[in-house]
Amino acid sequence: MSWTEIVIEVARSHAEALSDALMDAGALSVSVEDADEGTDAEQPLFGEPGMEAQQAAWERSRVVALTEVDSDQQALVAEAAAIAGLAATPSFVLRAVAEQDWVRLTQSQFAPIHIGKNIWVVPSWHEAPDPQALILELDPGLAFGTGSHPTTRLCMEWLENHFAARGADGQSACSVLDYGCGSGILAMVAAKLGADSVIGVDIDPQAIVSAEQNAARNQCAIDFYLPDAFAAVAGREGADAYRRFEVVVANILSSPLKLMAPMLSGRVADGGALVLSGVLARQADEVIGAYAPFISLTVAAEHEGWVALAGSRGH
């Protein structure tokens, strides 16, 4: 089957309304692009994972609507313009979209990712580049965390270095809590590096399902919980039975990390380590300050404007 794209250039002020209107008018999908992409006027827009960018469109935006090839594109654009409240139907061009193997095309966009010294994240349709490495078979999905984002990479590299140092010191395996586990990638790294007990927690039920499937595929023994279920099995703060971990890692966002400072710090065992990411370099001091009453954190590493914060709990 073939399709036809409608390409409309509009000002930022109309991009979002027109996009919604095109969907209401019958477009199969709609995307918004920078009309100046590839030129000196190109404008990058960034947002933190799980959060929208402050601006939803560009100064000169290109709205691209996918339609069936036999649709009445002129009527569709006219209807969308009316829904969006535009004074006139905007001009547009049509672009043919040839039939192709969309599954194969999508898969080709996700290659194995090499992280740290010896970690590879490999989609299921690829062969592992180095079978002797630490291999995580992980396909892109609904839950955040495939190793491609700098914050995930920073945490994975910290875990690899931490377990290497423990091995060099002749220490035994340790317990790990991955809070905000997403796909479960950090929990799986810890399990494959030798942690003897790993728990993952996330507020999203879909993430728990995804993480459990990923752990099973990678033959990792990990228990995943929603927060209330985790508190039920690991105890609530102040209770006689309150489980603590030798490593607590949380790759979330700066705002929730600050709010959870007492809870996350309280889950760190004496002499244990706390690792935080999802923090922009400019946010580091605020997060460090939030944890200062509990654990002294420092910037352990930085990559592409993101940082990992780490510190140990005193005995």
N, C-alpha and C positions, 0 to 999 in steps of 0.2 A: 504494500500500500504506500502511496505517496502523499505528501502533505504540501501545503503552501503557507509560508510565513508572511504576515503583514508587518512591515517595518515602518514605524512612525517616529519622527523626531519631535520632541516636545520640550518645553521648559520644565525645570524641576518642579515648579508649583502645580503642574498638571499631571506629572508622571504617575503618581500613586493612584489618583482618582481614575485616570484613563485605564490603568492596568486592571483595577477592580471592575470597571465598566465593561472592558473587553471580555472578561470572564463571564460576567452576567449576560453578555450578548451572545455567548456561545463559543468563544475561543476554547481550544483544548488545553492550552497552557499559555502563560504570559511571563516574560522575563523583562527586566529593565537593565540596560547596559549604558556605559559611558559613551556618548556619541563622539567624544574626542579621543577614544581609546587608540593608542598607537601614535599619538601626536604629542607635541610639547605641552599641550593643554590638558592632557590626561590627568584625572583627579582620583587618587586612591581613596576609598572609603573603608574604614576598618571598624570592627566591633569585637568585643570580647566573646569567647565561646559561650553560647547560651543567651547572649544579649544582642539586640539589634544595634547597628551603627547609629550614631546620632542623626545622620542624614540618610534618608531612605532612597535618594536619587541624586543624580548629578546635575550640574548647572545646565548642561545640554544633555538630555537623556534620550536614549533610543529604546522605545517600547517595541518588543517583538512578540507578536501573537501567532501561535500555531493553529492552523485550521485545516480541515479536510480539503482536499484539492478541489472538490466540486461545490464548496461553500460559496455564497454570495458575499465576497469580502467587502465590496462597497457598502452593501446594506449593513453588514456587521459593524463596520467602522462608524457609519452614520448613527446607528442605534447606540453604540458605545459613547459617542460624542454627546448625544442627547442625555444619556444617563449621567455622564460626568459633568453635565452643565456647561459644556464648551459652547462658545458663541457660534462656531462653525465647524463643519466636519474637517478635520485636519487632512493634509495631503499625506499620501503613503506610497510605498512601493511594495511590490510582491516579489517573493523570493521562493523558488522551488526547493523543496527538500526531497532529495532522492531516497528511495527505499534502501535500507541497509540493515545489517544485523546489529540492532541496538545493544543487545546483550554483549556481543563481542566487542563493540566499540566502547561500551562502558568499562568492561574488564581491562581493555588496553590502557585505560587512563590510570589504573592502579597497579604500579609495579612494586616489587619487594622494597622495603625500606630498611637501610642499615643504620643502626643506632648504637652509640657507644663503641666498645671494642669488639663485642662478640654477639650482638643481638640482631636478629633479622625478623621483621614482621612481614609475613608472606601471605598474600591472598591465596585462596584454595586452588585457583586455576593456574598458579605458577609453581615451578620447581624451586626448591630452596637453593639459593646460590652457594651456600656452604653447609652441607648436611651436618658438619661437626659443630656448628655454631648453636647458640640458644635460639631455637626457632619457635615463633609464635604464628600459628595459622589463624589469620583473622581477616574477615571480609568486611568492607565498609557496610555499615548498617545504621539503625536508628540511634543506638547509644553512642555517646561521644567517646572517642579514644581509639585511634588506629595507629598512633605513633607519628603521624604526620604533623601534628601541632607542636610548636616549641615547648609548651608547658608539659605535655606528655613525655616528650623526648628528655627534658631536663630531669624529670622524676625517674625515668628509666635509667638514665646514666648515673644518677645518684645511687639508686639501688644496686646497680652493677658494681660500682666502686665500693659501696658499703660492704657487700657480701664478699668481695675480693679481699678487703682489709680484714674481715672477720676470719676468712680462711687462712690468711697469712699469719694471723695471731693464734691459730689453732683453736678458735672458739667454735662452739657448737651452733647449730641452726637456731633461729629465733622466731618469735611470733610477730606477725605483721597485720596491721589494720589498714585497709584501703578505704578511706571515708570519702564518698562521692565517686564510687568505683566506675560508673559508666559502663563501658564494654567489658570491664574486668581486666584490662590489659596490665595495669600495675600490679594487681593481685597475682596475675599469672606469672609475671616476671619474677616476683618474689618467690613464688612456689617453685619455679624452675631453677632459681638460683640457690635453693636449698632451705628456705624457711620451712620449719616443721609444722607451723600452724598459721593459716592465713584466713582472714575474714574480710569480706567486702560489704560495704553498706551504700545504699543509694536511695534517694527519695522517690525515684521514678520506677514504678513496677515493671515497665518495659525494659529498663536498664537491667533489672534483676534477671528477667527472663533471658535477655541477650547475654549477660555475663555468665549465667549458668550454662548456656549452650556453648559458649566459647571455652569455658573451663573444661567441659566434658570433651570437646573436640581436641583440646590440647592435653588431655589426661592430667589435669591439675586438680588436686583435692582441695577445694575452697568452699567455704560456706558463705552464702550471700543472703543479706537481710535488708528489709526496709527498716528505717530507724527505730520504730516502736518494737518491732520483733527483736532487733539487735539489743535494745535496752532490756528486754525481757530475759534474754539468755546471758547477757554480759553484765547485768546489774546496772542500777541507776546510781548516780553520784550520791554519796553519803551512805549507801547500803554497805552492809558487812561484806557481801560478796560483790566486789566491783572489779571487773577484769581490766588489767592494763597490759600493754603490748610493748615489746622492745623496739619496734619501729611503727610509727603512725605516719601515714602519708595521705595528704589531702590535696588533690588537684581540682580546685573548684573555681571560685572567683573571690576577689578581694573583700567585697562587702560581706558575704556569708562567712568567709573565713574569720573576719574580725568578730562577728557575732558569736561564732562558735569557739572562740579562744579558750574560755574556761573548760568547755567540754572536751575539746580535742587535747588540750594540755593535760587534762585529768586522765586521759586514756594512755598516757605515756608512762611506762614503768620507770622506776628509779634507774638512772644510768642509760635509759633508752633515748631514742632519737625521734624528733618530729621534723617532717619535711612537708613544706607547703609550696604549691605553685598555683597557676591561674592568676598570677600577680604581675602587673606591668611594673617596669623598673621605677616609674614615677610614683607607684603606690607602695613601694617596699617599706619606706619609713613608717607609714601609717599602720601597716600590718605588723611590723616588728614592734611598734609601740603597743598595739593591742595585746600582744603576747608577753610583753616585758614583765608583767607581774607574775607570770607562771614559768616561762622558759625564755632564755636569751637566744634570739635568732639572729643570724647574719645571712647575707647574700652568698649562697654557695656557688651559684653559677648563673650566667645570663645568656640568653640566645634570642636574637631578633626582637629585642625590646622587652622580653619577658624574663622573669627571674624565678629561681628556686631558692627558698629560704630554708635554713636548717639549723638545728640546735639540739643540745642534749639536756636531759633533766638531771639535775644534781642528785646525788644520793642523799 
